Amino acid sequence: MSLLTVAWFAILVVSNLTTIIWRLVFHQNAPLWSLGVRIGILTGLFVLTMTVSDLRPLRGYLLATIGLAVGLFLTDLVYLHGAVRAWIDAAPWRNAVIVSSTVKLITVAAMGITVIGMNRQSLYLAIGRLDALSRVPFSQGTVPWTTLGIILTVIFGASVAIFMTAALRPDFQQFQRAAALLPLIVFFAALNAFNEEFIFRSVLLGRLAPAVGGEQALWITSVNFGLGHWFGNPRGPIGVVMATVAGLFWGKSMLETGGFFWAWLIHFIQDVVIFSFLIMGTAKSSP
């Protein structure tokens, strides 16, 4: 088995792919034990790196995927708790966002344990070189991230707004309601952006890029991020494509700047847009 094959297999095991297939085939959520099986598979691959020397460069990456799977398992346990479910249902937008953004800290902690000993730079947990040059795809040209980052913020923010408008048909007369909740929106958008960048990019890129190269690591982590949005916002196949493309640019920013800033900022602005539209989309049914 090649490093690349094992790396792709591991990310598909830990990704949302099993849940998506289960829902499409059986029309119900995947049982919790399926995550236990996936943790077992990943653990088996990790053990294999101790006996197969060619796979040893993936040891840290596989340990991170185990941390990710364990975090997801613990998160599902939280969501299955009756009191938590009832609290979410009592105020669908606000409570769902609070729970979603907060319980992701469980996965952050689980993955954080797997990178003890690594420095912040190797995990891209630094501001980085904000004006670093980015290579323009399919050309020899470059553009500074101070320009590209602003352009991407506008493009992704507008794209999400268009998608959310079509999907939710929000009541724009409730804009003042969203504006009144802006401090809550900003706080949880900032928290959610940090959580997802750490979970989907920071650790996995930091562990994987040295083993298989930055380009392959970028594609592997971006596909995982895309699949994670099948049930998210935006959702479905379009959501997967949008999130995968976003993941490619955000991961590219980390690799090229050596830092977290542009990925977090663009993600944060997107989440502000998403949470605002969710408020306006649920306003009609809210008390």
C-alpha positions in Angstrom: 0.0 0.0 0.0 1.3 3.5 -0.9 1.2 6.4 1.5 -1.2 8.2 -0.7 -3.6 5.3 -0.9 -3.7 4.9 2.9 -4.0 8.6 3.4 -7.1 8.8 1.1 -8.6 5.6 2.6 -8.2 7.0 6.1 -9.9 10.3 5.3 -12.8 8.6 3.6 -13.2 6.4 6.7 -13.3 9.3 9.1 -15.3 11.6 6.8 -19.0 12.0 6.5 -19.2 9.6 3.6 -20.5 6.7 5.7 -23.2 8.8 7.2 -24.2 10.1 3.7 -24.4 6.6 2.2 -26.3 5.3 5.2 -28.9 8.1 5.0 -29.3 7.7 1.2 -29.7 3.9 1.4 -31.6 3.4 4.7 -33.3 6.8 5.1 -32.1 7.2 8.7 -29.1 8.4 10.6 -26.1 6.0 10.7 -26.0 4.2 14.1 -23.5 5.3 16.7 -21.7 1.9 16.5 -20.7 2.7 12.9 -18.4 5.4 14.3 -16.9 2.8 16.7 -16.2 0.5 13.7 -14.5 3.4 11.9 -12.4 4.2 15.0 -11.4 0.5 15.0 -10.3 0.6 11.3 -8.3 3.8 11.8 -6.6 2.2 14.9 -5.7 -0.8 12.9 -4.1 1.4 10.3 -2.2 3.2 13.0 -0.9 -0.1 14.4 0.1 -1.1 10.9 2.5 1.9 10.8 4.4 0.4 13.7 5.2 -2.8 11.6 5.3 -1.5 8.0 8.2 1.0 7.8 6.9 2.5 4.5 3.8 3.7 6.3 5.6 5.2 9.2 5.4 8.8 7.9 1.6 8.6 8.2 1.7 7.7 11.9 0.9 11.3 13.1 -1.8 11.8 10.5 -3.5 8.5 11.4 -3.4 9.4 15.1 -5.1 12.7 14.2 -7.8 10.9 12.3 -8.4 8.7 15.4 -8.7 11.9 17.5 -11.2 13.3 14.9 -13.3 10.1 15.0 -13.3 10.0 18.8 -14.3 13.6 18.9 -17.2 13.0 16.5 -18.3 10.0 18.6 -18.4 12.0 21.8 -20.2 14.8 20.0 -22.9 12.4 18.8 -23.3 11.3 22.4 -24.0 14.9 23.3 -26.6 15.3 20.6 -28.3 12.1 21.5 -28.9 13.3 25.1 -32.6 14.0 25.5 -32.2 17.3 27.4 -29.8 18.7 24.7 -32.2 17.7 22.0 -35.1 19.3 23.7 -33.2 22.5 24.3 -32.2 22.7 20.6 -35.8 22.2 19.5 -37.1 24.9 21.9 -35.2 27.6 19.9 -34.0 26.1 16.7 -31.7 28.7 15.4 -30.1 30.1 18.5 -29.7 26.9 20.5 -28.6 24.8 17.5 -25.8 27.3 16.7 -24.7 27.5 20.3 -24.6 23.7 20.7 -23.0 23.1 17.3 -20.2 25.7 17.8 -19.6 24.6 21.4 -19.6 20.8 21.2 -17.0 21.1 18.4 -14.6 22.0 21.1 -14.8 18.3 22.1 -13.3 17.4 18.8 -10.8 20.2 19.0 -9.6 18.8 22.3 -9.5 15.2 21.1 -7.4 16.2 18.1 -5.3 18.6 20.2 -4.2 15.7 22.4 -2.8 14.0 19.3 -0.5 17.0 18.4 1.1 17.5 21.8 4.8 18.3 21.2 4.2 20.0 17.8 4.8 23.8 17.6 2.3 26.4 16.5 4.0 27.0 13.2 3.8 23.4 12.1 0.1 23.5 12.8 -0.3 26.9 11.0 -1.6 28.4 14.3 0.1 31.7 13.6 -0.9 34.8 11.7 1.5 33.9 9.0 2.9 36.2 6.2 -0.3 38.1 5.3 1.2 39.4 2.0 2.7 36.1 0.9 2.4 35.5 -2.8 -0.1 33.0 -4.1 0.4 31.1 -7.4 -2.4 31.6 -9.8 -3.7 28.2 -11.0 -2.8 27.2 -14.6 -0.4 30.1 -15.0 3.0 31.4 -13.9 1.5 34.5 -12.3 1.2 35.3 -8.6 -1.0 37.6 -6.5 -0.4 38.7 -2.9 -2.8 37.3 -0.3 -3.6 40.8 0.9 -5.4 41.1 -2.5 -6.5 37.6 -3.0 -7.8 37.2 0.6 -10.1 40.3 0.2 -11.4 39.1 -3.2 -12.1 35.6 -1.9 -13.9 37.0 1.2 -16.3 38.9 -1.1 -16.8 36.1 -3.6 -17.4 33.4 -1.0 -19.6 35.7 1.1 -21.7 36.6 -1.9 -22.0 33.0 -3.1 -23.2 31.8 0.3 -25.7 34.7 0.5 -27.1 33.7 -2.9 -27.3 30.0 -2.0 -29.0 30.7 1.4 -31.5 33.1 -0.3 -32.5 30.3 -2.7 -32.6 27.6 0.0 -34.2 29.4 2.9 -36.2 32.2 1.2 -35.5 34.4 4.2 -37.7 37.3 5.4 -35.5 40.3 4.8 -37.9 42.4 6.8 -36.3 40.6 9.8 -33.0 42.2 9.1 -33.3 44.4 12.2 -33.8 41.2 14.3 -30.6 39.8 12.9 -28.8 43.1 13.5 -29.9 43.0 17.2 -28.4 39.6 17.5 -25.1 40.6 15.8 -22.9 40.2 18.9 -24.1 36.6 19.3 -23.7 36.0 15.6 -20.1 37.4 15.6 -19.0 35.4 18.7 -20.3 32.0 17.5 -19.1 32.7 13.9 -15.6 33.4 15.2 -15.7 30.3 17.4 -17.1 28.0 14.7 -14.6 29.2 12.2 -11.7 28.5 14.6 -13.1 25.1 15.5 -13.6 24.0 11.8 -10.2 25.4 10.6 -8.4 23.5 13.4 -10.4 20.3 12.9 -10.5 20.1 9.1 -7.3 21.9 8.1 -4.7 22.9 10.8 -4.0 19.5 12.3 -4.6 17.4 9.2 -2.5 19.6 7.0 0.2 19.8 9.6 0.4 16.1 9.9 -0.2 15.1 6.3 1.8 17.7 4.1 5.2 16.4 5.3 4.2 12.9 4.4 2.5 13.2 1.0 3.3 16.8 -0.1 1.2 20.0 0.2 -0.8 19.5 -3.0 -2.1 16.0 -2.1 -2.7 17.1 1.5 -4.7 20.0 0.2 -7.0 17.8 -1.8 -7.4 15.2 0.9 -8.4 17.7 3.6 -10.6 19.7 1.2 -12.7 16.6 0.2 -13.1 15.8 3.9 -14.3 19.3 4.5 -16.7 19.2 1.6 -18.2 15.8 2.6 -18.7 17.3 6.1 -21.1 19.8 4.7 -23.7 17.4 3.2 -26.0 18.0 6.1 -24.7 21.5 6.9 -25.1 25.0 5.6 -24.9 25.2 2.7 -26.0 21.5 2.3 -26.4 18.7 -0.2 -24.3 18.1 -3.3 -24.0 21.8 -4.0 -22.9 22.4 -0.4 -20.3 19.7 -0.8 -18.9 21.2 -4.0 -18.9 24.8 -2.5 -17.2 23.6 0.8 -14.6 21.6 -1.2 -13.7 24.6 -3.3 -13.6 26.8 -0.2 -11.4 24.2 1.5 -8.9 24.3 -1.4 -8.5 28.0 -1.1 -8.4 28.1 2.7 -5.9 25.3 2.8 -3.9 26.9 0.1 -3.7 30.1 2.2 -2.3 28.1 5.1 0.3 26.4 3.0 1.4 29.6 1.2 1.3 32.1 4.2 2.3 29.6 6.9 -0.6 30.8 9.0 -4.2 30.6 10.0 -5.4 34.2 9.4 -6.9 34.3 5.9 -8.6 30.9 6.2 -10.1 31.9 9.5 -11.2 35.4 8.3 -12.9 34.2 5.1 -14.5 31.4 7.0 -15.6 33.8 9.8 -17.3 36.2 7.3 -19.1 33.2 5.6 -20.4 32.1 9.0 -21.6 35.6 9.8 -23.6 35.5 6.6 -24.9 32.0 7.2 -26.0 32.6 10.8 -27.7 35.9 9.8 -29.7 34.2 7.1 -30.6 31.4 9.4 -32.2 34.0 11.7 -34.2 35.6 8.9 -35.1 32.2 7.6 -36.6 31.0 10.9 -38.1 34.3 11.9 -41.6 33.4 10.6 -41.8 30.5 12.9 -40.1 32.1 15.9 -42.1 33.5 18.7 
